């Protein structure tokens, strides 16, 4: 009988594993399509549409609005972590998709500064905050759900499709802005930049159809049915696995390279060096398109040799390759820019990007897995969001030098590699045992402390009696 039951359940689990990967793919595609069209618009258009009176500081203000979303991401992580661990992963994934889709569509409808004055940048910042709130919870919920549905020996590969969706979103966004860049300047400033924002509605509809068909994983529903899910998952997380949360914060610095290379690189190349925007967009598209194929390979490799080696090597390659990339941008050497994109994005970042979602999720117990990954990741990513602004300020103070971008990115990659090296390897740990060792260690510590207190009390009582 048991064999029959196992045989009946396997197809359902496999089907849910595939569906969760697909749902994560399209969800990530939407999230990062929306994020990158905003990044492209902030670098190429928004300084003139929303900050026309700011003069030379308009570009800095425009880039700052890109970073504003990262302030909301930790809050999004806290909210998604609480509701995802307390009530289920599926509904959180639906909510994050809707919030991002609505905010992005509204950005495409916003009047310019010349039409409504300061209300224009104020509403832009508000919608950007909603985008950050959505992204703050998206990846952690999707990664936890996919990890918990995936076959044991292929958790890395299945989960990697979430971040492969990121590249798909980037590719769509880059193609959209290649079309925008080809329009006459007047058309770009009035209506052309808005079309990519409106088009995101198509991805929202497709993502919702898939996500509504998902189920919460059995490993979670069993804990919930047995009333083992804490009422305050975040509180339990910070009590039992605080070191892992801190470790994820610093390991998340690996994501800085994905912002400094394509976002700041695009800004520096077009505004300082004078390279045509379409050329830079094509080099970026090349990096994203090739990474789309290398990421699943690196994820599958992590299922065979471990998460840590792939993450550490990717970080170290990135720490070196960014110097070559920004040198090439500074020299306006197009072939070398392509090489730099290949080394930084296709190789280095693809290594880390493919593996960190499964690695961060595997660190934590199922009872507070979404919270652990979401909080640690989003606090770490705050540095990522403001890295273009920080670099722009340092670069301006140093005669528009490119080295601040390479230096900041290189340091971030090295910090991430060190944080990963201190973590426990998890790729062979069974799903049901992930995070249990930390929980058992914490409980054992409580029992030892209680025993010591009891022994001290007994000793005191005996001494008093003797006296």
C-alpha positions as CSV (number, residue, x, y, z in Angstrom):
1,X,0.0,0.0,0.0
2,X,2.8,2.4,0.9
3,X,4.5,1.8,-2.4
4,X,1.3,2.6,-4.2
5,X,0.9,5.8,-2.3
6,X,4.5,6.9,-3.0
7,X,4.0,6.1,-6.6
8,X,0.8,8.2,-6.7
9,X,2.4,11.2,-5.0
10,X,5.5,11.4,-7.1
11,X,3.9,12.8,-10.3
12,X,2.1,15.4,-8.3
13,X,5.3,16.5,-6.6
14,X,7.1,16.6,-9.9
15,X,4.3,18.5,-11.5
16,X,4.3,21.0,-8.7
17,X,8.1,21.3,-8.8
18,X,7.9,22.2,-12.5
19,X,5.0,24.6,-11.9
20,X,6.7,26.3,-9.1
21,X,9.9,26.8,-11.2
22,X,7.7,28.2,-14.1
23,X,5.8,30.5,-11.7
24,X,9.1,31.7,-10.2
25,X,10.5,32.2,-13.7
26,X,7.7,34.5,-14.9
27,X,7.4,36.2,-11.6
28,X,11.1,37.1,-11.6
29,X,10.8,38.1,-15.3
30,X,8.2,40.6,-14.4
31,X,9.9,41.9,-11.3
32,X,13.2,42.5,-13.0
33,X,11.7,43.6,-16.3
34,X,10.0,46.3,-14.3
35,X,13.2,47.0,-12.3
36,X,15.4,47.3,-15.3
37,X,13.1,49.4,-17.5
38,X,13.1,51.7,-14.5
39,X,16.9,51.6,-14.3
40,X,17.2,52.3,-18.0
41,X,14.6,55.1,-17.9
42,X,16.4,56.7,-14.9
43,X,19.7,56.7,-16.7
44,X,18.4,57.9,-20.1
45,X,15.1,59.8,-19.6
46,X,13.9,60.6,-16.1
47,X,16.4,63.4,-15.4
48,X,14.6,65.4,-18.1
49,X,11.1,64.2,-17.5
50,X,10.9,64.5,-13.7
51,X,13.8,66.7,-12.7
52,X,14.2,69.2,-15.5
53,X,15.1,72.1,-13.2
54,X,17.8,70.2,-11.3
55,X,20.5,71.0,-13.9
56,X,23.7,69.0,-13.5
57,X,22.3,67.2,-10.4
58,X,19.3,65.9,-12.4
59,X,21.0,62.6,-13.3
60,X,22.1,62.1,-9.7
61,X,18.5,62.6,-8.5
62,X,17.2,60.3,-11.2
63,X,19.6,57.5,-10.1
64,X,18.6,58.1,-6.5
65,X,15.0,57.3,-7.3
66,X,16.3,53.9,-8.6
67,X,17.9,53.3,-5.2
68,X,14.8,54.4,-3.3
69,X,13.1,51.0,-3.9
70,X,15.9,49.3,-2.0
71,X,14.8,51.1,1.2
72,X,11.4,49.4,0.9
73,X,12.8,46.0,0.2
74,X,13.7,45.1,3.8
75,X,10.1,46.0,4.8
76,X,8.8,43.8,1.9
77,X,11.1,41.0,3.2
78,X,9.7,41.3,6.7
79,X,6.1,41.2,5.5
80,X,6.6,38.4,3.0
81,X,8.6,36.4,5.6
82,X,5.9,36.7,8.2
83,X,2.9,35.9,6.0
84,X,4.8,33.3,3.9
85,X,6.0,31.4,6.9
86,X,2.8,31.8,8.9
87,X,0.1,31.3,6.2
88,X,1.8,29.9,3.1
89,X,4.1,30.7,0.2
90,X,1.6,30.7,-2.7
91,X,-0.5,33.7,-1.6
92,X,2.5,35.8,-0.9
93,X,3.7,35.1,-4.5
94,X,0.4,36.2,-5.9
95,X,0.4,39.4,-3.8
96,X,4.0,40.4,-4.8
97,X,3.2,39.9,-8.5
98,X,0.1,42.2,-8.3
99,X,1.8,45.0,-6.4
100,X,4.7,45.1,-8.8
101,X,2.4,45.0,-11.9
102,X,0.1,47.8,-10.7
103,X,3.0,50.1,-9.6
104,X,4.8,49.7,-12.9
105,X,1.7,50.3,-15.0
106,X,1.0,53.5,-13.0
107,X,4.6,54.8,-13.6
108,X,3.9,54.6,-17.3
109,X,0.9,56.8,-16.7
110,X,2.5,59.5,-14.6
111,X,2.4,63.1,-15.9
112,X,5.8,64.9,-16.2
113,X,7.2,67.6,-14.0
114,X,6.1,70.3,-16.5
115,X,2.5,69.1,-16.2
116,X,2.0,68.8,-12.4
117,X,5.2,70.1,-10.8
118,X,6.6,68.4,-7.7
119,X,3.8,65.9,-7.6
120,X,5.4,64.1,-10.6
121,X,8.7,63.1,-8.8
122,X,6.8,62.5,-5.5
123,X,4.4,60.0,-7.2
124,X,7.4,58.4,-9.0
125,X,9.1,57.8,-5.7
126,X,5.9,56.4,-4.2
127,X,5.5,53.9,-7.0
128,X,9.2,53.0,-6.8
129,X,8.7,52.3,-3.1
130,X,5.8,49.9,-3.9
131,X,8.1,48.2,-6.5
132,X,10.7,47.7,-3.8
133,X,8.1,46.3,-1.4
134,X,7.1,43.7,-3.9
135,X,10.6,42.7,-4.9
136,X,11.5,42.4,-1.2
137,X,9.3,39.4,-0.8
138,X,9.2,37.9,-4.3
139,X,12.4,35.9,-4.5
140,X,12.4,34.5,-0.9
141,X,8.8,33.2,-1.3
142,X,9.4,31.7,-4.7
143,X,12.7,30.2,-3.8
144,X,11.3,28.5,-0.7
145,X,8.3,27.1,-2.6
146,X,10.4,25.8,-5.4
147,X,13.0,24.3,-3.1
148,X,10.4,22.5,-1.1
149,X,8.7,21.1,-4.3
150,X,11.9,20.2,-6.2
151,X,13.5,16.7,-6.4
152,X,16.1,16.3,-3.6
153,X,19.1,15.9,-6.0
154,X,18.1,18.8,-8.3
155,X,17.1,21.5,-5.9
156,X,19.8,23.9,-7.2
157,X,18.8,23.4,-10.9
158,X,15.0,23.8,-10.2
159,X,15.5,26.9,-8.1
160,X,17.9,28.5,-10.6
161,X,15.0,29.1,-13.0
162,X,13.8,31.8,-10.7
163,X,16.9,33.9,-11.4
164,X,16.9,32.8,-15.0
165,X,13.6,34.6,-15.2
166,X,15.5,37.7,-14.1
167,X,17.6,37.5,-17.3
168,X,14.5,37.0,-19.4
169,X,13.1,40.1,-17.8
170,X,16.3,42.0,-18.4
171,X,16.4,40.9,-22.0
172,X,12.8,42.0,-22.6
173,X,13.6,45.3,-20.9
174,X,16.7,45.9,-23.0
175,X,14.9,45.1,-26.2
176,X,12.1,47.5,-25.2
177,X,14.6,50.3,-24.6
178,X,16.5,49.6,-27.8
179,X,13.2,50.3,-29.5
180,X,12.7,53.4,-27.4
181,X,16.2,54.7,-28.1
182,X,15.5,54.5,-31.8
183,X,12.6,56.9,-31.6
184,X,13.0,60.7,-32.2
185,X,14.0,62.5,-29.0
186,X,10.7,64.3,-28.7
187,X,8.8,61.0,-28.9
188,X,11.0,59.5,-26.3
189,X,10.4,62.3,-23.8
190,X,6.6,62.4,-24.3
191,X,5.2,58.9,-24.8
192,X,8.0,56.5,-26.0
193,X,9.5,55.8,-22.6
194,X,6.0,54.9,-21.2
195,X,5.3,52.0,-23.6
196,X,7.6,49.5,-21.9
197,X,5.9,50.2,-18.5
198,X,2.5,49.6,-20.0
199,X,3.6,46.3,-21.6
200,X,4.4,44.8,-18.2
201,X,0.6,44.1,-17.9
202,X,1.0,41.1,-20.3
203,X,3.5,39.4,-18.0
204,X,1.3,40.0,-14.9
205,X,-1.6,38.2,-16.5
206,X,0.5,35.2,-17.5
207,X,2.2,35.0,-14.1
208,X,-1.2,35.1,-12.3
209,X,-2.6,32.3,-14.3
210,X,0.4,30.0,-13.4
211,X,0.6,31.1,-9.7
212,X,-3.1,30.4,-9.0
213,X,-2.5,26.7,-10.0
214,X,0.2,26.3,-7.3
215,X,-0.1,24.5,-4.0
216,X,1.9,25.0,-0.8
217,X,4.6,22.3,-0.4
218,X,3.9,19.2,1.7
219,X,6.8,19.9,4.1
220,X,5.2,23.2,5.0
221,X,1.5,22.1,5.1
222,X,2.4,19.2,7.4
223,X,4.1,21.6,9.9
224,X,1.1,23.9,9.7
225,X,-1.4,21.0,10.2
226,X,0.5,19.9,13.3
227,X,0.5,23.5,14.7
228,X,4.3,23.6,14.5
229,X,4.4,26.9,12.7
230,X,5.2,29.7,15.2
231,X,2.9,32.7,15.5
232,X,5.9,35.0,15.1
233,X,8.3,33.3,12.7
234,X,10.7,36.2,12.6
235,X,11.1,36.3,16.4
236,X,11.9,32.6,16.4
237,X,14.3,33.0,13.5
238,X,16.2,35.8,15.2
239,X,16.4,33.7,18.3
240,X,17.5,30.4,16.7
241,X,19.5,31.4,13.6
242,X,20.7,35.0,14.0
243,X,24.2,34.2,12.7
244,X,22.8,32.8,9.4
245,X,20.7,36.0,8.9
246,X,23.9,38.0,9.3
247,X,25.8,35.7,7.0
248,X,23.1,36.1,4.3
249,X,23.3,39.9,4.7
250,X,27.0,39.9,3.8
251,X,26.8,37.1,1.2
252,X,24.1,39.1,-0.6
253,X,26.8,41.7,-1.5
254,X,27.4,39.5,-4.5
255,X,24.4,41.2,-6.2
256,X,26.3,44.5,-6.3
257,X,27.9,43.5,-9.6
258,X,24.5,43.2,-11.3
259,X,23.8,46.8,-10.6
260,X,27.2,48.5,-11.1
261,X,28.1,46.8,-14.4
262,X,24.8,47.2,-16.4
263,X,23.2,50.2,-14.6
264,X,26.2,52.4,-13.7
265,X,28.1,51.0,-16.7
266,X,25.3,52.2,-19.0
267,X,25.2,55.6,-17.3
268,X,29.0,56.1,-17.4
269,X,29.3,54.9,-21.0
270,X,26.6,57.2,-22.4
271,X,27.0,60.3,-20.2
272,X,30.8,60.5,-19.6
273,X,32.5,58.5,-22.3
274,X,30.0,59.4,-25.0
275,X,29.3,55.9,-26.3
276,X,26.0,55.6,-28.2
277,X,23.2,54.3,-25.9
278,X,22.2,51.6,-28.4
279,X,25.7,50.2,-28.5
280,X,25.8,49.8,-24.7
281,X,22.3,48.3,-24.6
282,X,23.4,45.7,-27.2
283,X,26.5,44.7,-25.1
284,X,24.3,44.4,-22.0
285,X,21.8,42.3,-24.0
286,X,24.7,40.0,-25.0
287,X,25.6,39.5,-21.3
288,X,22.1,38.7,-20.3
289,X,21.4,36.4,-23.2
290,X,24.5,34.3,-22.6
291,X,24.0,34.2,-18.8
292,X,20.5,32.8,-19.5
293,X,22.2,29.6,-20.7
294,X,25.2,29.5,-18.3
295,X,23.1,29.9,-15.1
296,X,21.4,26.5,-15.3
297,X,24.8,24.9,-15.9
298,X,26.3,26.5,-12.8
299,X,23.2,25.5,-10.8
300,X,23.4,21.9,-11.9
301,X,27.1,22.0,-11.1
302,X,26.2,23.1,-7.5
303,X,24.0,20.0,-7.2
304,X,27.1,17.9,-8.0
305,X,30.0,19.5,-6.2
306,X,28.3,21.8,-3.6
307,X,27.0,25.4,-3.4
308,X,30.0,27.0,-1.7
309,X,32.7,26.3,-4.4
310,X,30.5,27.7,-7.2
311,X,29.6,30.8,-5.2
312,X,33.1,31.5,-4.0
313,X,34.7,31.1,-7.4
314,X,32.1,33.3,-9.0
315,X,32.7,36.1,-6.5
316,X,36.5,36.0,-7.0
317,X,36.2,36.1,-10.8
318,X,33.9,39.0,-10.5
319,X,36.2,40.9,-8.1
320,X,38.9,40.8,-10.8
321,X,36.8,41.1,-14.0
322,X,35.1,44.4,-13.0
323,X,38.4,46.2,-13.4
324,X,38.8,45.0,-17.0
325,X,35.2,45.9,-17.8
326,X,35.3,49.5,-16.5
327,X,38.7,50.1,-18.0
328,X,37.3,49.0,-21.4
329,X,34.3,51.4,-20.9
330,X,36.7,54.2,-20.0
331,X,38.6,53.6,-23.1
332,X,35.5,53.2,-25.3
333,X,36.9,49.9,-26.5
334,X,33.8,48.1,-27.7
335,X,35.3,44.6,-28.3
336,X,36.8,44.7,-24.8
337,X,33.5,45.9,-23.3
338,X,31.9,42.7,-24.8
339,X,34.7,40.6,-23.1
340,X,34.1,42.5,-19.8
341,X,30.4,41.8,-20.0
342,X,31.1,38.1,-20.7
343,X,33.5,37.8,-17.7
344,X,31.4,39.8,-15.2
345,X,27.9,38.8,-16.1
346,X,28.0,35.6,-18.2
347,X,30.6,33.9,-16.0
348,X,31.1,35.6,-12.6
349,X,27.6,36.8,-11.8
350,X,25.9,33.8,-13.4
351,X,27.8,31.6,-11.0
352,X,26.6,33.4,-7.9
353,X,23.2,34.4,-9.2
354,X,22.3,30.8,-10.1
355,X,23.1,29.4,-6.7
356,X,22.4,32.0,-4.0
357,X,18.6,31.5,-3.9
358,X,18.9,27.8,-3.1
359,X,21.9,28.2,-0.8
360,X,20.2,31.0,1.2
361,X,16.9,29.0,1.5
362,X,18.7,25.8,2.5
363,X,20.3,27.6,5.5
364,X,17.0,27.9,7.3
365,X,14.4,25.7,8.9
366,X,11.0,25.3,7.1
367,X,9.2,27.1,10.0
368,X,10.9,30.4,9.2
369,X,12.6,29.8,5.8
370,X,11.0,32.6,3.9
371,X,11.7,35.1,6.8
372,X,15.4,34.0,7.0
373,X,16.1,34.4,3.3
374,X,14.0,37.5,2.8
375,X,15.3,39.5,5.7
376,X,18.9,38.7,5.2
377,X,18.8,39.1,1.5
378,X,17.0,42.4,1.5
379,X,19.1,44.0,4.2
380,X,22.2,43.1,2.2
381,X,20.7,44.3,-1.0
382,X,20.3,47.9,0.3
383,X,23.9,48.4,-0.5
384,X,23.2,47.3,-4.1
385,X,20.5,49.8,-4.8
386,X,22.5,52.8,-3.8
387,X,25.8,51.6,-5.3
388,X,25.3,53.6,-8.6
389,X,24.5,56.8,-6.6
390,X,27.6,56.3,-4.3
391,X,29.8,55.6,-7.3
392,X,28.5,58.6,-9.2
393,X,29.2,60.9,-6.2
394,X,32.8,59.5,-5.8
395,X,33.5,59.5,-9.5
396,X,32.3,63.1,-9.9
397,X,34.7,64.2,-7.1
398,X,37.5,62.5,-8.9
399,X,37.2,64.0,-12.4
400,X,34.6,61.4,-13.6
401,X,37.0,58.5,-13.0
402,X,35.8,54.9,-13.5
403,X,37.9,53.3,-10.8
404,X,35.4,53.9,-7.9
405,X,32.9,51.6,-9.7
406,X,35.5,48.8,-10.0
407,X,36.8,49.2,-6.4
408,X,33.3,49.2,-4.8
409,X,32.2,46.1,-6.8
410,X,35.4,44.3,-6.1
411,X,35.2,44.8,-2.4
412,X,31.6,43.7,-2.3
413,X,32.5,40.4,-4.1
414,X,35.3,39.6,-1.7
415,X,33.1,40.3,1.3
416,X,30.4,37.9,-0.2
417,X,33.0,35.2,-0.8
418,X,34.2,35.4,2.8
419,X,30.6,35.2,4.1
420,X,29.9,32.1,1.9
421,X,33.1,30.4,3.1
422,X,31.9,30.6,6.7
423,X,28.6,28.8,6.0
424,X,27.7,25.2,6.3
425,X,27.5,23.2,3.0
426,X,23.9,22.1,2.4
427,X,23.6,20.5,-1.1
428,X,23.4,17.0,0.3
429,X,21.3,17.7,3.3
430,X,17.8,16.2,3.0
431,X,15.0,18.7,2.8
432,X,13.4,17.7,6.1
433,X,16.7,18.3,7.9
434,X,17.6,21.7,6.6
435,X,18.0,24.1,9.5
436,X,17.3,21.4,12.1
437,X,20.9,21.4,13.3
438,X,20.7,25.0,14.2
439,X,17.4,24.5,15.9
440,X,18.7,21.5,17.9
441,X,21.9,23.4,18.9
442,X,19.8,26.2,20.2
443,X,17.5,23.9,22.1
444,X,20.5,22.0,23.5
445,X,21.9,25.3,24.6
446,X,18.7,26.1,26.4
447,X,18.6,22.7,28.1
448,X,22.3,23.1,29.2
449,X,21.6,26.5,30.6
450,X,18.5,25.2,32.4
451,X,20.5,22.3,33.8
452,X,23.3,24.6,35.0
453,X,20.7,26.9,36.7
454,X,19.2,23.9,38.4
455,X,22.6,22.6,39.5
456,X,23.5,26.0,40.9
457,X,20.3,26.3,42.8
458,X,20.8,22.8,44.3
459,X,24.3,23.7,45.3
460,X,23.2,26.9,46.9
461,X,20.4,25.0,48.7
462,X,22.9,22.3,49.9
463,X,25.4,24.9,51.1
464,X,22.6,26.7,53.0
465,X,21.5,23.6,54.6
466,X,25.0,22.7,55.7
467,X,25.5,26.1,57.2
